Amino acid sequence: TLLNVLQRSAAAAFRGRVILYAATASALLVYVAALAVLDAERGQGGQINDFQSAIWWAFVTITTVGYGDYFPVTLAG
């Protein structure tokens, strides 16, 4: 019926919105973590001295891969 079709389309739209919000929040978390570690680590003699390495560190740390190729050397990092 028409009501069932409308309910299914509303549910699909809601799921799509939830997925979009979750993906945006995850990307924002990686970005903010990268900025924070870059602020703490830049110029301290470690490997994280540019934004590209900070983004990589944040991504592998948050996804729990943790390659270990970049790591903080300061207490704040």
All heavy atoms as a GROMACS GRO file, in nm:
protein
  579
    1THR      N    1   0.083  -0.118   0.000
    1THR     CA    2   0.000   0.000   0.000
    1THR      C    3   0.088   0.124   0.000
    1THR      O    4   0.209   0.117   0.019
    1THR     CB    5  -0.093   0.001   0.122
    1THR    OG1    6  -0.016   0.015   0.238
    1THR    CG2    7  -0.182  -0.121   0.126
    2LEU      N    8   0.022   0.236  -0.017
    2LEU     CA    9   0.094   0.364  -0.022
    2LEU      C   10   0.161   0.395   0.111
    2LEU      O   11   0.274   0.445   0.114
    2LEU     CB   12  -0.003   0.476  -0.061
    2LEU     CG   13   0.058   0.616  -0.070
    2LEU    CD1   14   0.170   0.617  -0.173
    2LEU    CD2   15  -0.048   0.718  -0.103
    3LEU      N   16   0.097   0.362   0.220
    3LEU     CA   17   0.155   0.388   0.352
    3LEU      C   18   0.283   0.308   0.373
    3LEU      O   19   0.382   0.360   0.425
    3LEU     CB   20   0.053   0.354   0.462
    3LEU     CG   21   0.094   0.388   0.604
    3LEU    CD1   22   0.129   0.536   0.616
    3LEU    CD2   23  -0.015   0.351   0.700
    4ASN      N   24   0.285   0.183   0.331
    4ASN     CA   25   0.405   0.100   0.344
    4ASN      C   26   0.519   0.156   0.260
    4ASN      O   27   0.635   0.156   0.304
    4ASN     CB   28   0.376  -0.044   0.304
    4ASN     CG   29   0.292  -0.116   0.407
    4ASN    OD1   30   0.289  -0.075   0.523
    4ASN    ND2   31   0.224  -0.221   0.365
    5VAL      N   32   0.490   0.202   0.142
    5VAL     CA   33   0.591   0.259   0.054
    5VAL      C   34   0.650   0.386   0.117
    5VAL      O   35   0.772   0.406   0.116
    5VAL     CB   36   0.532   0.288  -0.086
    5VAL    CG1   37   0.630   0.369  -0.170
    5VAL    CG2   38   0.495   0.159  -0.155
    6LEU      N   39   0.564   0.469   0.172
    6LEU     CA   40   0.610   0.591   0.236
    6LEU      C   41   0.695   0.562   0.360
    6LEU      O   42   0.796   0.628   0.384
    6LEU     CB   43   0.492   0.680   0.273
    6LEU     CG   44   0.417   0.745   0.156
    6LEU    CD1   45   0.295   0.819   0.208
    6LEU    CD2   46   0.508   0.836   0.079
    7GLN      N   47   0.656   0.462   0.438
    7GLN     CA   48   0.734   0.424   0.556
    7GLN      C   49   0.871   0.372   0.517
    7GLN      O   50   0.971   0.404   0.580
    7GLN     CB   51   0.658   0.320   0.638
    7GLN     CG   52   0.542   0.376   0.715
    7GLN     CD   53   0.465   0.268   0.788
    7GLN    OE1   54   0.471   0.150   0.752
    7GLN    NE2   55   0.391   0.308   0.890
    8ARG      N   56   0.876   0.289   0.412
    8ARG     CA   57   1.005   0.236   0.367
    8ARG      C   58   1.095   0.346   0.315
    8ARG      O   59   1.215   0.347   0.342
    8ARG     CB   60   0.983   0.128   0.260
    8ARG     CG   61   0.945  -0.007   0.318
    8ARG     CD   62   0.957  -0.115   0.213
    8ARG     NE   63   0.871  -0.089   0.098
    8ARG     CZ   64   0.755  -0.150   0.075
    8ARG    NH1   65   0.712  -0.241   0.158
    8ARG    NH2   66   0.685  -0.121  -0.033
    9SER      N   67   1.040   0.440   0.241
    9SER     CA   68   1.124   0.548   0.187
    9SER      C   69   1.170   0.642   0.299
    9SER      O   70   1.283   0.692   0.296
    9SER     CB   71   1.050   0.625   0.078
    9SER     OG   72   0.939   0.693   0.131
   10ALA      N   73   1.086   0.664   0.399
   10ALA     CA   74   1.127   0.747   0.513
   10ALA      C   75   1.237   0.677   0.593
   10ALA      O   76   1.334   0.741   0.636
   10ALA     CB   77   1.007   0.777   0.602
   11ALA      N   78   1.224   0.548   0.612
   11ALA     CA   79   1.326   0.472   0.684
   11ALA      C   80   1.458   0.471   0.607
   11ALA      O   81   1.566   0.485   0.667
   11ALA     CB   82   1.279   0.329   0.710
   12ALA      N   83   1.452   0.458   0.478
   12ALA     CA   84   1.574   0.459   0.396
   12ALA      C   85   1.640   0.597   0.401
   12ALA      O   86   1.763   0.606   0.410
   12ALA     CB   87   1.541   0.421   0.252
   13ALA      N   88   1.562   0.702   0.398
   13ALA     CA   89   1.618   0.837   0.408
   13ALA      C   90   1.683   0.859   0.544
   13ALA      O   91   1.791   0.919   0.553
   13ALA     CB   92   1.509   0.940   0.384
   14PHE      N   93   1.621   0.809   0.649
   14PHE     CA   94   1.678   0.821   0.783
   14PHE      C   95   1.810   0.746   0.795
   14PHE      O   96   1.907   0.797   0.848
   14PHE     CB   97   1.577   0.771   0.887
   14PHE     CG   98   1.630   0.779   1.028
   14PHE    CD1   99   1.643   0.902   1.090
   14PHE    CD2  100   1.666   0.665   1.097
   14PHE    CE1  101   1.691   0.910   1.220
   14PHE    CE2  102   1.715   0.673   1.226
   14PHE     CZ  103   1.728   0.795   1.287
   15ARG      N  104   1.815   0.623   0.743
   15ARG     CA  105   1.939   0.545   0.746
   15ARG      C  106   2.049   0.615   0.668
   15ARG      O  107   2.164   0.618   0.711
   15ARG     CB  108   1.916   0.405   0.689
   15ARG     CG  109   1.854   0.309   0.787
   15ARG     CD  110   1.857   0.167   0.736
   15ARG     NE  111   1.788   0.149   0.609
   15ARG     CZ  112   1.659   0.121   0.597
   15ARG    NH1  113   1.585   0.109   0.704
   15ARG    NH2  114   1.605   0.106   0.478
   16GLY      N  115   2.013   0.672   0.555
   16GLY     CA  116   2.112   0.746   0.476
   16GLY      C  117   2.166   0.865   0.551
   16GLY      O  118   2.286   0.894   0.546
   17ARG      N  119   2.079   0.936   0.622
   17ARG     CA  120   2.122   1.050   0.701
   17ARG      C  121   2.213   1.008   0.815
   17ARG      O  122   2.314   1.073   0.843
   17ARG     CB  123   1.999   1.124   0.755
   17ARG     CG  124   2.010   1.273   0.738
   17ARG     CD  125   1.886   1.347   0.779
   17ARG     NE  126   1.771   1.306   0.699
   17ARG     CZ  127   1.651   1.279   0.749
   17ARG    NH1  128   1.629   1.290   0.877
   17ARG    NH2  129   1.553   1.243   0.670
   18VAL      N  130   2.179   0.899   0.881
   18VAL     CA  131   2.261   0.849   0.991
   18VAL      C  132   2.400   0.810   0.940
   18VAL      O  133   2.502   0.841   1.003
   18VAL     CB  134   2.192   0.730   1.063
   18VAL    CG1  135   2.289   0.659   1.156
   18VAL    CG2  136   2.070   0.778   1.138
   19ILE      N  137   2.407   0.743   0.828
   19ILE     CA  138   2.535   0.704   0.769
   19ILE      C  139   2.617   0.828   0.734
   19ILE      O  140   2.738   0.834   0.760
   19ILE     CB  141   2.514   0.612   0.647
   19ILE    CG1  142   2.461   0.477   0.693
   19ILE    CG2  143   2.642   0.597   0.567
   19ILE    CD1  144   2.414   0.388   0.582
   20LEU      N  145   2.554   0.927   0.675
   20LEU     CA  146   2.623   1.050   0.640
   20LEU      C  147   2.677   1.121   0.764
   20LEU      O  148   2.792   1.166   0.766
   20LEU     CB  149   2.530   1.143   0.562
   20LEU     CG  150   2.587   1.279   0.524
   20LEU    CD1  151   2.704   1.263   0.428
   20LEU    CD2  152   2.480   1.367   0.464
   21TYR      N  153   2.596   1.130   0.869
   21TYR     CA  154   2.641   1.195   0.992
   21TYR      C  155   2.756   1.118   1.057
   21TYR      O  156   2.851   1.178   1.107
   21TYR     CB  157   2.527   1.210   1.092
   21TYR     CG  158   2.420   1.309   1.049
   21TYR    CD1  159   2.291   1.298   1.097
   21TYR    CD2  160   2.449   1.413   0.963
   21TYR    CE1  161   2.192   1.389   1.059
   21TYR    CE2  162   2.351   1.503   0.924
   21TYR     CZ  163   2.224   1.491   0.973
   21TYR     OH  164   2.128   1.580   0.935
   22ALA      N  165   2.748   0.986   1.058
   22ALA     CA  166   2.855   0.905   1.117
   22ALA      C  167   2.985   0.920   1.039
   22ALA      O  168   3.092   0.932   1.099
   22ALA     CB  169   2.812   0.759   1.123
   23ALA      N  170   2.977   0.920   0.907
   23ALA     CA  171   3.097   0.937   0.825
   23ALA      C  172   3.157   1.075   0.844
   23ALA      O  173   3.280   1.089   0.855
   23ALA     CB  174   3.063   0.912   0.678
   24THR      N  175   3.073   1.176   0.852
   24THR     CA  176   3.122   1.313   0.874
   24THR      C  177   3.187   1.327   1.011
   24THR      O  178   3.294   1.387   1.024
   24THR     CB  179   3.007   1.414   0.858
   24THR    OG1  180   2.950   1.400   0.728
   24THR    CG2  181   3.055   1.556   0.877
   25ALA      N  182   3.126   1.270   1.113
   25ALA     CA  183   3.182   1.276   1.248
   25ALA      C  184   3.315   1.202   1.254
   25ALA      O  185   3.410   1.249   1.319
   25ALA     CB  186   3.084   1.219   1.349
   26SER      N  187   3.326   1.090   1.186
   26SER     CA  188   3.451   1.015   1.185
   26SER      C  189   3.562   1.093   1.116
   26SER      O  190   3.675   1.098   1.165
   26SER     CB  191   3.431   0.880   1.114
   26SER     OG  192   3.337   0.803   1.182
   27ALA      N  193   3.530   1.154   1.002
   27ALA     CA  194   3.630   1.234   0.931
   27ALA      C  195   3.673   1.354   1.014
   27ALA      O  196   3.792   1.389   1.019
   27ALA     CB  197   3.573   1.279   0.796
   28LEU      N  198   3.578   1.416   1.082
   28LEU     CA  199   3.610   1.530   1.168
   28LEU      C  200   3.698   1.488   1.286
   28LEU      O  201   3.792   1.559   1.324
   28LEU     CB  202   3.481   1.595   1.218
   28LEU     CG  203   3.495   1.724   1.296
   28LEU    CD1  204   3.562   1.832   1.210
   28LEU    CD2  205   3.359   1.772   1.342
   29LEU      N  206   3.673   1.372   1.341
   29LEU     CA  207   3.756   1.320   1.450
   29LEU      C  208   3.900   1.298   1.405
   29LEU      O  209   3.994   1.335   1.476
   29LEU     CB  210   3.696   1.190   1.504
   29LEU     CG  211   3.774   1.123   1.617
   29LEU    CD1  212   3.775   1.211   1.741
   29LEU    CD2  213   3.714   0.987   1.647
   30VAL      N  214   3.919   1.240   1.288
   30VAL     CA  215   4.054   1.219   1.235
   30VAL      C  216   4.123   1.353   1.212
   30VAL      O  217   4.240   1.371   1.247
   30VAL     CB  218   4.049   1.135   1.105
   30VAL    CG1  219   4.185   1.133   1.036
   30VAL    CG2  220   4.003   0.994   1.134
   31TYR      N  221   4.051   1.449   1.155
   31TYR     CA  222   4.107   1.581   1.127
   31TYR      C  223   4.151   1.652   1.255
   31TYR      O  224   4.261   1.704   1.264
   31TYR     CB  225   4.003   1.663   1.051
   31TYR     CG  226   4.051   1.799   1.009
   31TYR    CD1  227   4.136   1.814   0.900
   31TYR    CD2  228   4.011   1.913   1.076
   31TYR    CE1  229   4.180   1.939   0.860
   31TYR    CE2  230   4.053   2.038   1.038
   31TYR     CZ  231   4.138   2.051   0.929
   31TYR     OH  232   4.182   2.175   0.890
   32VAL      N  233   4.065   1.652   1.356
   32VAL     CA  234   4.096   1.720   1.482
   32VAL      C  235   4.211   1.649   1.554
   32VAL      O  236   4.300   1.714   1.611
   32VAL     CB  237   3.970   1.729   1.572
   32VAL    CG1  238   4.004   1.773   1.712
   32VAL    CG2  239   3.870   1.823   1.509
   33ALA      N  240   4.213   1.517   1.552
   33ALA     CA  241   4.323   1.443   1.613
   33ALA      C  242   4.455   1.473   1.543
   33ALA      O  243   4.559   1.489   1.608
   33ALA     CB  244   4.296   1.293   1.610
   34ALA      N  245   4.451   1.486   1.411
   34ALA     CA  246   4.572   1.518   1.336
   34ALA      C  247   4.622   1.658   1.371
   34ALA      O  248   4.742   1.679   1.390
   34ALA     CB  249   4.545   1.507   1.185
   35LEU      N  250   4.531   1.753   1.381
   35LEU     CA  251   4.572   1.888   1.420
   35LEU      C  252   4.630   1.891   1.560
   35LEU      O  253   4.730   1.959   1.585
   35LEU     CB  254   4.453   1.984   1.411
   35LEU     CG  255   4.405   2.021   1.271
   35LEU    CD1  256   4.281   2.109   1.281
   35LEU    CD2  257   4.515   2.090   1.193
   36ALA      N  258   4.572   1.816   1.651
   36ALA     CA  259   4.620   1.814   1.789
   36ALA      C  260   4.759   1.753   1.798
   36ALA      O  261   4.848   1.808   1.864
   36ALA     CB  262   4.522   1.738   1.878
   37VAL      N  263   4.780   1.640   1.732
   37VAL     CA  264   4.911   1.576   1.740
   37VAL      C  265   5.015   1.658   1.665
   37VAL      O  266   5.131   1.666   1.706
   37VAL     CB  267   4.907   1.429   1.693
   37VAL    CG1  268   4.905   1.418   1.542
   37VAL    CG2  269   5.024   1.352   1.750
   38LEU      N  270   4.976   1.723   1.557
   38LEU     CA  271   5.071   1.808   1.485
   38LEU      C  272   5.114   1.926   1.570
   38LEU      O  273   5.232   1.961   1.575
   38LEU     CB  274   5.008   1.858   1.354
   38LEU     CG  275   5.097   1.946   1.266
   38LEU    CD1  276   5.222   1.870   1.225
   38LEU    CD2  277   5.020   1.993   1.145
   39ASP      N  278   5.020   1.985   1.643
   39ASP     CA  279   5.052   2.096   1.732
   39ASP      C  280   5.149   2.053   1.841
   39ASP      O  281   5.242   2.125   1.875
   39ASP     CB  282   4.924   2.152   1.794
   39ASP     CG  283   4.949   2.274   1.879
   39ASP    OD1  284   5.018   2.366   1.832
   39ASP    OD2  285   4.900   2.276   1.993
   40ALA      N  286   5.129   1.933   1.894
   40ALA     CA  287   5.215   1.885   2.001
   40ALA      C  288   5.351   1.838   1.950
   40ALA      O  289   5.451   1.852   2.021
   40ALA     CB  290   5.146   1.770   2.075
   41GLU      N  291   5.358   1.786   1.830
   41GLU     CA  292   5.479   1.719   1.783
   41GLU      C  293   5.568   1.802   1.691
   41GLU      O  294   5.686   1.770   1.678
   41GLU     CB  295   5.440   1.590   1.709
   41GLU     CG  296   5.374   1.488   1.796
   41GLU     CD  297   5.467   1.432   1.902
   41GLU    OE1  298   5.582   1.399   1.870
   41GLU    OE2  299   5.425   1.423   2.017
   42ARG      N  300   5.515   1.901   1.626
   42ARG     CA  301   5.595   1.977   1.528
   42ARG      C  302   5.716   2.041   1.595
   42ARG      O  303   5.706   2.107   1.696
   42ARG     CB  304   5.510   2.085   1.462
   42ARG     CG  305   5.589   2.161   1.355
   42ARG     CD  306   5.508   2.268   1.294
   42ARG     NE  307   5.404   2.210   1.210
   42ARG     CZ  308   5.305   2.279   1.156
   42ARG    NH1  309   5.297   2.408   1.178
   42ARG    NH2  310   5.216   2.221   1.081
   43GLY      N  311   5.832   2.015   1.536
   43GLY     CA  312   5.955   2.074   1.586
   43GLY      C  313   6.013   2.009   1.710
   43GLY      O  314   6.100   2.066   1.774
   44GLN      N  315   5.966   1.892   1.748
   44GLN     CA  316   6.013   1.826   1.869
   44GLN      C  317   6.110   1.711   1.841
   44GLN      O  318   6.144   1.635   1.931
   44GLN     CB  319   5.894   1.773   1.951
   44GLN     CG  320   5.799   1.881   1.994
   44GLN     CD  321   5.865   1.984   2.084
   44GLN    OE1  322   5.942   1.950   2.174
   44GLN    NE2  323   5.836   2.110   2.059
   45GLY      N  324   6.151   1.696   1.715
   45GLY     CA  325   6.248   1.593   1.682
   45GLY      C  326   6.189   1.458   1.646
   45GLY      O  327   6.263   1.362   1.625
   46GLY      N  328   6.060   1.450   1.638
   46GLY     CA  329   5.996   1.324   1.600
   46GLY      C  330   5.967   1.318   1.452
   46GLY      O  331   6.017   1.399   1.373
   47GLN      N  332   5.886   1.223   1.413
   47GLN     CA  333   5.854   1.201   1.272
   47GLN      C  334   5.732   1.278   1.226
   47GLN      O  335   5.711   1.293   1.107
   47GLN     CB  336   5.832   1.052   1.247
   47GLN     CG  337   5.952   0.968   1.281
   47GLN     CD  338   5.916   0.823   1.291
   47GLN    OE1  339   5.810   0.788   1.343
   47GLN    NE2  340   6.002   0.739   1.240
   48ILE      N  341   5.650   1.324   1.317
   48ILE     CA  342   5.526   1.393   1.280
   48ILE      C  343   5.554   1.543   1.276
   48ILE      O  344   5.544   1.612   1.377
   48ILE     CB  345   5.413   1.358   1.379
   48ILE    CG1  346   5.392   1.208   1.385
   48ILE    CG2  347   5.284   1.428   1.338
   48ILE    CD1  348   5.295   1.162   1.492
   49ASN      N  349   5.594   1.591   1.159
   49ASN     CA  350   5.631   1.732   1.142
   49ASN      C  351   5.549   1.804   1.037
   49ASN      O  352   5.566   1.924   1.019
   49ASN     CB  353   5.780   1.745   1.108
   49ASN     CG  354   5.865   1.713   1.228
   49ASN    OD1  355   5.842   1.764   1.336
   49ASN    ND2  356   5.962   1.626   1.209
   50ASP      N  357   5.462   1.732   0.965
   50ASP     CA  358   5.378   1.796   0.865
   50ASP      C  359   5.237   1.738   0.875
   50ASP      O  360   5.214   1.637   0.941
   50ASP     CB  361   5.434   1.781   0.724
   50ASP     CG  362   5.454   1.637   0.681
   50ASP    OD1  363   5.415   1.546   0.756
   50ASP    OD2  364   5.508   1.615   0.572
   51PHE      N  365   5.143   1.806   0.810
   51PHE     CA  366   5.003   1.766   0.822
   51PHE      C  367   4.977   1.629   0.761
   51PHE      O  368   4.895   1.552   0.811
   51PHE     CB  369   4.913   1.872   0.759
   51PHE     CG  370   4.767   1.848   0.785
   51PHE    CD1  371   4.716   1.857   0.912
   51PHE    CD2  372   4.681   1.815   0.682
   51PHE    CE1  373   4.582   1.833   0.939
   51PHE    CE2  374   4.547   1.792   0.706
   51PHE     CZ  375   4.498   1.801   0.835
   52GLN      N  376   5.048   1.596   0.654
   52GLN     CA  377   5.028   1.465   0.590
   52GLN      C  378   5.063   1.350   0.685
   52GLN      O  379   4.988   1.254   0.697
   52GLN     CB  380   5.113   1.456   0.464
   52GLN     CG  381   5.097   1.325   0.391
   52GLN     CD  382   5.182   1.319   0.266
   52GLN    OE1  383   5.244   1.416   0.227
   52GLN    NE2  384   5.184   1.204   0.202
   53SER      N  385   5.174   1.360   0.753
   53SER     CA  386   5.210   1.254   0.848
   53SER      C  387   5.117   1.254   0.970
   53SER      O  388   5.089   1.149   1.026
   53SER     CB  389   5.357   1.265   0.890
   53SER     OG  390   5.383   1.389   0.948
   54ALA      N  391   5.067   1.371   1.009
   54ALA     CA  392   4.972   1.378   1.121
   54ALA      C  393   4.839   1.312   1.084
   54ALA      O  394   4.781   1.240   1.166
   54ALA     CB  395   4.950   1.523   1.162
   55ILE      N  396   4.792   1.336   0.962
   55ILE     CA  397   4.668   1.270   0.916
   55ILE      C  398   4.687   1.120   0.912
   55ILE      O  399   4.601   1.043   0.955
   55ILE     CB  400   4.627   1.325   0.777
   55ILE    CG1  401   4.561   1.461   0.790
   55ILE    CG2  402   4.533   1.229   0.704
   55ILE    CD1  403   4.419   1.459   0.840
   56TRP      N  404   4.801   1.076   0.860
   56TRP     CA  405   4.828   0.932   0.853
   56TRP      C  406   4.830   0.872   0.993
   56TRP      O  407   4.771   0.768   1.018
   56TRP     CB  408   4.959   0.905   0.780
   56TRP     CG  409   4.994   0.760   0.775
   56TRP    CD1  410   5.093   0.698   0.845
   56TRP    CD2  411   4.928   0.659   0.699
   56TRP    NE1  412   5.092   0.564   0.816
   56TRP    CE2  413   4.992   0.537   0.727
   56TRP    CE3  414   4.821   0.661   0.609
   56TRP    CZ2  415   4.953   0.417   0.668
   56TRP    CZ3  416   4.783   0.541   0.551
   56TRP    CH2  417   4.848   0.422   0.581
   57TRP      N  418   4.900   0.937   1.086
   57TRP     CA  419   4.906   0.887   1.223
   57TRP      C  420   4.766   0.879   1.283
   57TRP      O  421   4.731   0.779   1.346
   57TRP     CB  422   4.994   0.979   1.310
   57TRP     CG  423   4.989   0.940   1.453
   57TRP    CD1  424   5.062   0.846   1.516
   57TRP    CD2  425   4.898   0.991   1.552
   57TRP    NE1  426   5.026   0.837   1.648
   57TRP    CE2  427   4.925   0.925   1.672
   57TRP    CE3  428   4.798   1.089   1.550
   57TRP    CZ2  429   4.856   0.952   1.789
   57TRP    CZ3  430   4.729   1.115   1.665
   57TRP    CH2  431   4.757   1.047   1.784
   58ALA      N  432   4.686   0.984   1.266
   58ALA     CA  433   4.551   0.986   1.324
   58ALA      C  434   4.465   0.876   1.264
   58ALA      O  435   4.393   0.807   1.336
   58ALA     CB  436   4.487   1.122   1.301
   59PHE      N  437   4.473   0.857   1.133
   59PHE     CA  438   4.391   0.754   1.069
   59PHE      C  439   4.429   0.614   1.116
   59PHE      O  440   4.342   0.536   1.154
   59PHE     CB  441   4.404   0.765   0.916
   59PHE     CG  442   4.322   0.663   0.843
   59PHE    CD1  443   4.185   0.679   0.831
   59PHE    CD2  444   4.381   0.551   0.788
   59PHE    CE1  445   4.109   0.585   0.766
   59PHE    CE2  446   4.304   0.456   0.723
   59PHE     CZ  447   4.168   0.474   0.711
   60VAL      N  448   4.557   0.582   1.116
   60VAL     CA  449   4.595   0.446   1.156
   60VAL      C  450   4.576   0.424   1.306
   60VAL      O  451   4.552   0.312   1.350
   60VAL     CB  452   4.739   0.408   1.114
   60VAL    CG1  453   4.754   0.412   0.965
   60VAL    CG2  454   4.841   0.493   1.181
   61THR      N  455   4.583   0.530   1.385
   61THR     CA  456   4.560   0.516   1.529
   61THR      C  457   4.412   0.496   1.558
   61THR      O  458   4.375   0.407   1.636
   61THR     CB  459   4.612   0.640   1.604
   61THR    OG1  460   4.753   0.651   1.578
   61THR    CG2  461   4.588   0.628   1.752
   62ILE      N  462   4.326   0.574   1.495
   62ILE     CA  463   4.183   0.563   1.521
   62ILE      C  464   4.125   0.433   1.466
   62ILE      O  465   4.036   0.373   1.526
   62ILE     CB  466   4.110   0.687   1.465
   62ILE    CG1  467   4.143   0.806   1.554
   62ILE    CG2  468   3.960   0.665   1.456
   62ILE    CD1  469   4.093   0.938   1.505
   63THR      N  470   4.179   0.384   1.356
   63THR     CA  471   4.130   0.258   1.300
   63THR      C  472   4.197   0.138   1.365
   63THR      O  473   4.174   0.024   1.324
   63THR     CB  474   4.151   0.251   1.148
   63THR    OG1  475   4.290   0.266   1.120
   63THR    CG2  476   4.071   0.358   1.077
   64THR      N  477   4.279   0.159   1.466
   64THR     CA  478   4.350   0.058   1.544
   64THR      C  479   4.445  -0.027   1.462
   64THR      O  480   4.483  -0.136   1.503
   64THR     CB  481   4.255  -0.035   1.624
   64THR    OG1  482   4.180  -0.116   1.535
   64THR    CG2  483   4.163   0.044   1.714
   65VAL      N  484   4.485   0.020   1.345
   65VAL     CA  485   4.585  -0.052   1.267
   65VAL      C  486   4.720  -0.035   1.335
   65VAL      O  487   4.792  -0.132   1.357
   65VAL     CB  488   4.588  -0.002   1.120
   65VAL    CG1  489   4.700  -0.068   1.044
   65VAL    CG2  490   4.456  -0.027   1.053
   66GLY      N  491   4.755   0.089   1.366
   66GLY     CA  492   4.875   0.119   1.442
   66GLY      C  493   5.003   0.062   1.382
   66GLY      O  494   5.072  -0.015   1.447
   67TYR      N  495   5.036   0.101   1.260
   67TYR     CA  496   5.155   0.049   1.194
   67TYR      C  497   5.282   0.077   1.272
   67TYR      O  498   5.376   0.000   1.269
   67TYR     CB  499   5.170   0.107   1.054
   67TYR     CG  500   5.066   0.060   0.956
   67TYR    CD1  501   4.990   0.151   0.884
   67TYR    CD2  502   5.044  -0.076   0.936
   67TYR    CE1  503   4.896   0.107   0.795
   67TYR    CE2  504   4.949  -0.120   0.847
   67TYR     CZ  505   4.875  -0.028   0.776
   67TYR     OH  506   4.781  -0.071   0.688
   68GLY      N  507   5.290   0.188   1.341
   68GLY     CA  508   5.408   0.223   1.416
   68GLY      C  509   5.512   0.299   1.337
   68GLY      O  510   5.620   0.328   1.387
   69ASP      N  511   5.480   0.333   1.212
   69ASP     CA  512   5.576   0.408   1.132
   69ASP      C  513   5.583   0.554   1.174
   69ASP      O  514   5.685   0.618   1.159
   69ASP     CB  515   5.547   0.395   0.983
   69ASP     CG  516   5.404   0.424   0.945
   69ASP    OD1  517   5.320   0.441   1.036
   69ASP    OD2  518   5.373   0.430   0.826
   70TYR      N  519   5.475   0.608   1.230
   70TYR     CA  520   5.473   0.742   1.288
   70TYR      C  521   5.423   0.728   1.430
   70TYR      O  522   5.324   0.661   1.454
   70TYR     CB  523   5.383   0.836   1.210
   70TYR     CG  524   5.433   0.868   1.071
   70TYR    CD1  525   5.379   0.805   0.960
   70TYR    CD2  526   5.534   0.961   1.052
   70TYR    CE1  527   5.426   0.835   0.833
   70TYR    CE2  528   5.581   0.989   0.926
   70TYR     CZ  529   5.527   0.926   0.817
   70TYR     OH  530   5.574   0.955   0.692
   71PHE      N  531   5.489   0.795   1.522
   71PHE     CA  532   5.446   0.789   1.662
   71PHE      C  533   5.488   0.918   1.732
   71PHE      O  534   5.589   0.978   1.696
   71PHE     CB  535   5.505   0.667   1.734
   71PHE     CG  536   5.653   0.654   1.720
   71PHE    CD1  537   5.738   0.714   1.810
   71PHE    CD2  538   5.708   0.583   1.614
   71PHE    CE1  539   5.875   0.704   1.797
   71PHE    CE2  540   5.844   0.572   1.599
   71PHE     CZ  541   5.929   0.632   1.691
   72PRO      N  542   5.412   0.959   1.832
   72PRO     CA  543   5.445   1.080   1.906
   72PRO      C  544   5.567   1.058   1.994
   72PRO      O  545   5.593   0.949   2.043
   72PRO     CB  546   5.323   1.107   1.991
   72PRO     CG  547   5.221   1.007   1.954
   72PRO     CD  548   5.284   0.904   1.870
   73VAL      N  549   5.644   1.165   2.014
   73VAL     CA  550   5.761   1.157   2.101
   73VAL      C  551   5.747   1.246   2.224
   73VAL      O  552   5.828   1.238   2.314
   73VAL     CB  553   5.890   1.193   2.024
   73VAL    CG1  554   5.919   1.090   1.917
   73VAL    CG2  555   5.884   1.332   1.967
   74THR      N  556   5.645   1.330   2.226
   74THR     CA  557   5.625   1.419   2.342
   74THR      C  558   5.520   1.360   2.435
   74THR      O  559   5.442   1.274   2.397
   74THR     CB  560   5.577   1.557   2.297
   74THR    OG1  561   5.450   1.545   2.234
   74THR    CG2  562   5.676   1.621   2.200
   75LEU      N  563   5.519   1.408   2.556
   75LEU     CA  564   5.420   1.363   2.654
   75LEU      C  565   5.279   1.402   2.610
   75LEU      O  566   5.185   1.324   2.620
   75LEU     CB  567   5.450   1.420   2.792
   75LEU     CG  568   5.361   1.376   2.906
   75LEU    CD1  569   5.369   1.224   2.922
   75LEU    CD2  570   5.399   1.445   3.033
   76ALA      N  571   5.264   1.524   2.557
   76ALA     CA  572   5.132   1.568   2.510
   76ALA      C  573   5.087   1.488   2.388
   76ALA      O  574   4.968   1.461   2.371
   76ALA     CB  575   5.137   1.717   2.476
   77GLY      N  576   5.178   1.452   2.303
   77GLY     CA  577   5.145   1.373   2.185
   77GLY      C  578   5.102   1.235   2.220
   77GLY      O  579   5.016   1.174   2.162
   0.00000   0.00000   0.00000
